Amino acid sequence: NGSKSVVRTLRPEAFKSMIPTIPVTNMVCFFAVSHSQITRLYSRFTSLDKGENGTLSREDFQRIPELAINPLGDRIINAFFPEGEDQVNFRGFMRTLAHFRPIEDNEKNKDPTASEPLNSRTNKLLFAFQLYDLDRDDKISRDELLQVLRMMVGVNISDEQLGSIADRTIQEADQNGDNSISFNEFIKVGNLQHINVWAGDHYLILSYILLSVLQD
Amino acid sequence: MACRTCLWLLGTTFFTCTVRLVVEGTEVGATQESISGIQIVTFKWHHVEAPYLIALWILVAGVSKMVVELNHSLTSVIPESALLIIIGWILGGIIYGADKMQTFTLTPTVFFFYLLPQVILDAGYFMPNKLFFSNMGAILVYAVIGTCWNAATVGLGLWGCWLGGAMGDIDIGLLQFLLFGSLIAAVDPVAVIAVFEEVHVNEVLFIMVFGESLLNDGVTVVLFNVFDAFVSLGGAEIDAVEIIKGIISFFVVAFGGSLVGIIFALLISLLTRCTKNIQIIEPGFIFILGYLSYLTAEMLSLSAILSIVFCGICCQKYINANMDERSVTTVRYVMKVLANGSETIIFVFLGISAIDPAVWVWNTGFILLTLLFIFVFRFIGVFLLTWILNKYRLVPLEFIDQVVMSYGGLRGAVAYGLVAMLDENKFKEKNLMVSTTLIVVYFTVMLQGITMKPLVTWLKVKRAAVTELTLAEKIQNRTFDHMLVAIEDISGQIGHNYMRDKWHNFEERWLCWFLMKPSARKSRDYIFNIFHQLNLKDAMSYVKEGERRGSLAFVRNETKADVDFNKKFRASFSEIMPDIMADNMGPDHEAEKGNDIVPSVCLDMHEQDLTMRESEDFNAHHLLQQHLYRGRKQHRHRYSRSHLETNRDENEVQEIFQRTMRSRLESFKSAKMGVAPAKKIQTKHQKKDKPQKVRGEGTFSPFLHVRPHSHPLIGNVMCMLCNVYVMLCHF
């Protein structure tokens, strides 16, 4: 009955853009989020969707003011869009956000096609990895690292210094000597507390409070 | 240097004492003297006695503050308030030694009428409104229910112990215990700020404790008056009617007080709206009207603290918009000066008042039990309420936050002021209560204040790994931070609150029209019009340039895409930017006047000129530490009694913003020109070269009602620029 009420509140246009054979109830199982979360995210989705055509484009994301002052804002926006596409529907939106739910031990995954729950630790790390690795060759090269570093530091660092930082970073993380960071090496970097603290959309602040208190 | 100041301080006190002795001497002498001739110089002490002493005490307080601030390593361990109390003890001892009685104490009148209002006004004026109102529910729960819980449990607990004989034989009753409980239960804003300045906590936790300490006055006043009346009536007269009247009086006092404050806020805003011609008197209004709101509420037996808090909270935005920049700076600075001064005097006098054997009554049971109960019941209360609240809050409060909140429930001068107001005839054990209150204040301010920081550090250290992070880890951590923030913003966890949106619309439409100077209002529209004109002109010249040069040439020649808003904007922006930036950057962001805070939306494509020289031995870690952007959440909100600094984060924000806009414009340009961006890395994400339709005529920005343009390129460039404008407005 809870699922029925969710279905009723969703606008018909949204269905057109979703794969018609998967109703919302299955979405709940697939993404393992609760009904209330779906309705809340859906209302957020529609409020972002200015064109009211059931999909979001990059401009819709760019309209969120806080993303303009986030160093990785544009990269994260890109992460929502599947390769080569310019529009994302609600399902895709949910899919990306579902990476950030808390990890639960007793999670039931009813979808037979997925091998691992979306928000498993590996998938979260993969998501982060893909922020660096633009060309999808499963390696973070020095240039890619440099690009991300450049986005994250102030303007007073010269390119040479940044290059040295990037070199040292790769030195630390690289284990097989190919001068780039593969996914396996990426996983090993690291502060495990982050992985466990990553949380769903409304626990993000929690992790933030913890992080800000911890990293004081 | 230190010696000199100390000597000076002691000297001042000696001077005060000798003056008094001299005064007494001349008193006696004056009556017997007969005028023998013209006195060339006379010593007219009585003429100036009262104001002289007041000025002298303010001076002494100021010098004490200087003494306290001499040694920074000391102040980081022991909070200033504790040190000031210690100085108060010393001074009190000197005065007592000279006079054999305590001539100077903190009387309730002086405290409540002359020392407290400016502290609270400062708190209200600098209150981060957004944070405050979004956590209002939780704050109210702690302030109202928490204080009632504390009052009830402490009162009943003490009563129970008295019945059990733990306190010996004292002349006291249940109602008096409850009254005592209610005045000792309230968390004190002055003490809380003083301690939390040293301990950096996250902003949600801070606003909880701070907000609670301010709003609990509503409850304290009601409980105090109700129980005071009950004690006067005597136990027999209390029936259900009286209790119901008590409950009703709570609502009346709390809401009435807030209403008085809001009315005065409206008055201030209206007054500043009309002061265009005589700007020099503007700063005075907030202080006078703030004080009047305090006194008016006090006159009507409503909650004076709530009144002045809401006065400050509600008028911030409008007077900052209406007043001249210099007036705004004056108000902010004077507010801090007054608040700081008052706080210093309060703590010094809290120390001095203790050195008075006349008020000391020692009852081990009473005192120790009080200390125990307020401590334990505070913890229980906070944890219980948080457990309930966490079920409804979007963001649950962590265990460590709850510990800090419980431990940070300091009592202070307000409790002392209230207890000093008790009538000795009704309360036979008044001195016992005064002594206990003093001990409680000292215990919380000094002991809890000193141990707060180590406690927090200890709790944190338990959780965090102590190992030094590698570069890769640091970078990764920071990446994750930014990522989490972005996801949070995208998923809109704050959400579109219906009520909040309605309030914003109402406020934009009616309140701003009513309370803001027409020129301030017009500027807000003006900026929008300017943008509109700019958009059109620049978009057209941009496109024309592209067409003239041929698209490929245009793309390759990156240096030509120069949309420099800076010079066009600066003049018209400078007036408006202070309030747009200040409003959203946080109240203690000192708005840099004029040109500095124009967000130089200079989308020029030139390489940033890097003048930093390379040094031979550069420390990568150090560099990273210095230059990595901090995430948004790490821009900790700093309410401080003594600091009015600019957020260095603002530069960060500007840099990031410029960079983002630049890259967006670049990718937009490359998309329009149908050419893949010439990046160093070949990406597979090529923008498809399909014609872009004009995005829904006129619907691509909620703020901009645009006539549809036939040229698709202009439409899209304008869309991009509109987004820029939207972002600026949101800052």
Contacts between the chains, C-beta under 8 A, distances in Angstrom:
chain1	res1	chain2	res2	distance
A	40	B	495	6.8
A	41	B	491	6.3
A	43	B	495	7.9
A	43	B	496	6.8
A	44	B	491	6.1
A	44	B	492	4.2
A	44	B	495	7.1
A	44	B	496	7.3
A	47	B	492	7.4
A	47	B	496	5.4
A	48	B	492	7.8
A	50	B	696	7.7
A	50	B	699	6.4
A	50	B	700	6.6
A	50	B	702	7.4
A	51	B	695	6.5
A	51	B	696	5.5
A	51	B	699	7.1
A	51	B	700	7.9
A	59	B	695	7.4
A	59	B	700	7.5
A	59	B	719	6.7
A	59	B	723	7.0
A	61	B	490	6.8
A	62	B	664	6.5
A	62	B	723	5.8
A	63	B	723	5.8
A	63	B	726	6.5
A	64	B	489	5.6
A	64	B	490	6.4
A	65	B	726	6.7
A	65	B	727	4.6
A	65	B	730	3.6
A	65	B	731	7.1
A	66	B	485	7.6
A	66	B	486	7.9
A	66	B	489	4.1
A	66	B	632	7.0
A	66	B	730	8.0
A	67	B	486	6.0
A	67	B	489	5.9
A	67	B	490	7.2
A	67	B	660	7.9
A	68	B	656	7.7
A	68	B	657	5.5
A	68	B	660	5.0
A	68	B	661	7.0
A	68	B	727	4.9
A	69	B	632	7.2
A	69	B	653	4.9
A	69	B	656	5.0
A	69	B	657	5.3
A	69	B	660	7.4
A	69	B	731	7.9
A	70	B	482	5.6
A	70	B	485	5.9
A	70	B	486	4.9
A	70	B	489	7.2
A	70	B	632	7.0
A	70	B	656	7.1
A	71	B	482	5.5
A	71	B	629	5.3
A	71	B	656	5.4
A	71	B	659	7.9
A	72	B	479	6.7
A	72	B	482	4.4
A	72	B	483	6.1
A	72	B	486	6.3
A	73	B	486	5.6
A	73	B	660	6.1
A	74	B	660	6.4
A	74	B	663	6.4
A	74	B	664	6.9
A	76	B	483	6.1
A	76	B	486	4.4
A	76	B	487	7.0
A	76	B	490	7.4
A	78	B	685	7.3
A	80	B	490	7.8
A	83	B	684	6.9
A	83	B	685	6.7
A	84	B	684	7.7
A	84	B	685	6.7
A	84	B	686	7.7
A	84	B	688	7.3
A	86	B	687	7.9
A	86	B	688	7.4
A	97	B	487	6.7
A	97	B	490	7.5
A	97	B	491	5.5
A	100	B	484	7.6
A	100	B	487	5.5
A	128	B	476	7.6
A	128	B	479	6.5
A	128	B	480	6.6
A	128	B	483	6.6
A	131	B	479	6.9
A	131	B	483	6.9
A	132	B	479	7.9
A	134	B	681	6.2
A	134	B	683	5.3
A	134	B	685	7.4
A	135	B	681	5.7
A	135	B	682	6.6
A	135	B	683	5.7
A	135	B	684	6.4
A	136	B	684	6.6
A	141	B	681	7.7
A	143	B	680	5.7
A	143	B	681	5.7
A	144	B	681	6.5
A	147	B	681	7.5
A	148	B	475	8.0
A	148	B	479	7.1
A	149	B	475	6.9
A	151	B	659	7.2
A	152	B	475	7.4
A	152	B	478	6.1
A	152	B	479	7.2
A	152	B	482	7.2
A	152	B	628	5.9
A	152	B	629	5.7
A	153	B	624	7.5
A	153	B	627	4.4
A	153	B	628	5.6
A	153	B	629	6.7
A	154	B	627	4.5
A	154	B	628	7.9
A	154	B	629	6.7
A	154	B	652	6.8
A	154	B	655	6.1
A	155	B	608	5.3
A	155	B	610	7.6
A	155	B	655	5.6
A	156	B	610	7.6
A	156	B	612	5.7
A	156	B	627	6.3
A	157	B	612	7.3
A	157	B	623	6.4
A	157	B	627	5.1
A	158	B	610	5.0
A	158	B	612	5.3
A	158	B	614	6.4
A	159	B	610	7.5
A	160	B	614	5.7
A	161	B	612	7.9
A	161	B	614	6.8
A	161	B	618	6.0
A	161	B	623	6.0
A	164	B	618	7.0
A	164	B	620	6.3
A	165	B	471	6.7
A	165	B	620	4.8
A	165	B	623	6.6
A	165	B	624	6.2
A	168	B	471	5.6
A	168	B	620	5.2
A	169	B	471	4.8
A	169	B	472	4.8
A	169	B	475	6.1
A	172	B	470	4.9
A	172	B	471	5.8
A	172	B	472	4.8
A	173	B	470	8.0
A	173	B	472	4.4
A	181	B	472	8.0
A	189	B	470	7.5
A	189	B	472	4.6
A	189	B	473	5.8
A	189	B	476	5.5
A	190	B	472	7.6
A	190	B	473	5.2
A	190	B	476	6.5
A	191	B	465	7.4
A	191	B	469	6.9
A	191	B	473	5.4
A	191	B	476	7.0
A	191	B	477	5.7
A	193	B	463	7.9
A	193	B	464	7.6
A	193	B	465	7.1
A	194	B	476	7.8
A	194	B	477	6.6
A	194	B	480	5.3
A	198	B	480	7.7
A	198	B	484	7.3
A	201	B	487	7.1
A	201	B	488	7.0
A	201	B	491	4.2
A	201	B	493	5.4
A	202	B	394	5.1
A	202	B	395	6.7
A	202	B	493	5.3
A	203	B	395	7.8
A	203	B	396	7.6
A	204	B	484	5.4
A	204	B	487	6.6
A	204	B	488	4.4
A	204	B	491	8.0
A	204	B	493	6.4
A	205	B	204	7.7
A	205	B	394	7.5
A	205	B	395	4.0
A	205	B	488	7.1
A	205	B	493	6.8
A	206	B	395	6.2
A	206	B	396	6.1
A	206	B	398	6.5
A	207	B	484	6.4
A	208	B	202	7.8
A	208	B	484	6.8
A	208	B	485	7.6
A	208	B	488	7.8
A	208	B	633	4.4
A	209	B	202	4.9
A	209	B	204	6.4
A	209	B	205	7.5
A	209	B	395	7.6
A	209	B	398	6.1
A	209	B	401	6.8
A	210	B	398	6.3
A	210	B	400	7.9
A	210	B	463	7.8
A	211	B	481	6.7
A	211	B	633	7.4
A	211	B	634	8.0
A	212	B	202	4.8
A	212	B	633	5.6
A	212	B	634	5.7
A	212	B	636	6.7
A	213	B	201	6.9
A	213	B	202	5.7
A	213	B	400	6.4
A	213	B	401	7.8
A	213	B	456	7.9
A	213	B	460	6.1
A	214	B	460	5.6
A	214	B	463	6.3
A	214	B	464	4.8
A	215	B	464	7.9
A	215	B	634	7.3
A	216	B	200	5.5
A	216	B	460	7.0
